Structures are given as structure tokens and as C-alpha cells.
Amino acid sequence: MNDVRTACQFLSDAKMYYLATAEGDQPHVRIFGTQVVYKGRLYIQTGLRKNVAKQMLANPKIEICAFRDGKWIRITAEAVYDPSSDAQKAVLESFPELKEMYAVDDGNTAVFYLKNAKAVISSFTNKPEEFEF
């Protein structure tokens, strides 16, 4: 399995993950649940009207953390906004429950892919597994 798929699978298996952004010198953390590999990139989704999207647009440096089965993953990356209809469709097709709130090209659906991502999967018993995608 390639590294982007490894990261996506970990997040998917964890069901929910924490996404950290910053606004000025104040960090903000919230729970997310969308993750899709599209065109070889790991994508996440939110609404353009939400503070999280505004924060990622102003400062694309983010961190993601998730825990499952005694292991955790930390991903440091840059979130890159992708306004394309195809990317929006790929995420919404993978998470059809979002279609109650979002639609392709509705002016609010926002998808971001992770760039320059560095991930570490750790546990208390095994050596950390580090990779980039």
C-alpha cells in the first residue's frame, strides 16, 4: 500500500480525526471525518463559510491526529484548496451523507488536499513508522 493510501486508511479506520489549524497565534482543533484519495492525493472536505476553511486559506499549515487500536497517527501538511468540480464530486460521492448539506459547485463545498505531508504512526510498544506523501 502506498503512503497516501496508508494514511487515508488509518483515518478511515479511526472514523474521526482531529484537525488543527491556526488563526493568528491561536490554535483551533476540531473533529473531522472525511478523507478520500483522489488523483493520488489525500483530500478532506468542509464548508467555505466555516472558520476552519477560512483559517486554512489564510494559513495552510495544519496537523491531523487520530487514534485507533492502540496506535495513533500525526500528519503535518499544507492544506491546498482545490475548487474543481471533479474533486468536490469525488469527496461527496465517497461521503453521500454530506449531500444533505453540500453539493458540487454550491459555493460552499470546499475540498483541500494535503501537500508536503509528513506522517508518523506511533504506539507505546512499536518503533514509529514515518513516511511522506
C-alpha positions in Angstrom: 0.0 0.0 0.0 1.4 3.4 -0.9 1.9 6.0 1.8 -1.1 8.3 0.9 -3.4 5.2 1.0 -1.8 4.1 4.3 -2.7 7.5 5.8 -6.2 7.6 4.4 -6.9 4.0 5.5 -5.7 4.8 9.1 -8.0 7.9 9.2 -10.9 5.9 7.7 -10.5 3.1 10.2 -10.3 5.6 13.1 -13.7 7.0 11.9 -12.9 10.5 13.2 -9.7 12.5 13.5 -8.7 15.9 14.9 -7.7 18.7 12.6 -5.6 21.6 13.9 -5.4 25.0 12.3 -4.3 28.4 13.5 -5.7 31.8 13.4 -3.0 34.3 14.4 -1.3 32.8 17.4 -4.4 30.8 18.5 -4.6 27.1 17.6 -8.0 25.6 16.8 -8.8 21.9 16.8 -12.0 20.2 15.6 -13.2 16.8 14.7 -13.3 15.7 11.0 -14.4 12.6 9.3 -13.8 13.0 5.6 -10.8 11.5 3.8 -10.5 10.4 0.2 -7.6 9.6 -2.1 -8.3 11.3 -5.4 -5.7 11.6 -8.1 -3.1 10.3 -5.7 -3.7 13.0 -3.1 -5.4 12.8 0.3 -8.4 15.2 0.3 -10.6 16.5 3.2 -13.8 18.4 3.0 -15.5 21.3 4.8 -17.7 24.4 4.1 -16.1 27.6 2.7 -18.3 29.6 5.1 -16.8 27.8 8.1 -13.9 29.3 10.1 -11.8 26.2 9.5 -11.8 26.8 5.8 -11.0 30.5 6.3 -8.1 29.5 8.6 -6.7 27.0 6.1 -6.9 29.6 3.3 -5.1 32.2 5.4 -2.5 29.8 6.8 -2.4 26.4 5.1 -0.2 24.7 7.7 -2.2 22.0 9.5 -1.9 18.9 11.7 -4.1 15.9 11.9 -4.2 13.3 14.6 -6.2 10.1 15.0 -6.2 7.1 17.3 -7.2 3.5 16.7 -6.3 0.1 18.1 -3.6 1.4 20.4 -1.9 3.4 17.6 -2.0 7.0 16.6 -1.1 8.9 13.5 0.1 12.5 13.3 0.2 14.2 9.9 1.8 17.6 9.4 0.9 19.1 6.0 -0.2 22.1 4.0 -3.9 22.2 3.0 -4.3 23.3 -0.6 -7.8 24.4 -1.7 -9.0 22.7 -4.9 -12.0 24.5 -6.3 -12.6 21.8 -9.1 -16.0 20.2 -9.5 -14.4 16.8 -10.0 -12.6 16.9 -6.7 -15.8 18.0 -4.9 -17.7 15.2 -6.6 -15.1 12.6 -5.6 -15.4 13.6 -1.9 -19.2 13.9 -1.9 -19.6 10.5 -3.7 -17.4 8.9 -1.0 -19.5 10.5 1.8 -23.1 10.6 0.5 -24.4 11.7 3.9 -22.8 15.1 3.2 -25.1 15.7 0.2 -27.8 16.8 2.7 -25.6 19.9 3.4 -23.3 20.2 0.4 -23.5 20.0 -3.4 -20.9 20.2 -6.2 -20.4 23.9 -7.1 -22.8 25.2 -4.5 -20.4 28.0 -3.5 -19.9 26.4 -0.1 -18.4 23.0 -0.6 -14.6 23.2 -0.1 -12.1 20.4 -0.6 -8.5 20.6 0.3 -5.7 18.2 -0.5 -2.6 17.6 1.7 0.7 18.8 0.3 4.2 18.1 1.7 2.6 15.7 4.2 4.8 14.0 6.8 3.1 11.3 8.8 4.1 9.2 11.8 2.2 6.2 13.1 3.2 5.5 16.7 2.3 3.3 19.6 3.7 2.6 23.1 5.1 -0.7 22.0 6.4 -0.4 18.4 9.0 1.8 16.7 7.3 4.8 14.9 6.6 4.4 11.2 7.4 7.6 9.4 6.5 8.4 5.8 5.8 11.3 3.4 3.3 11.8 0.7 
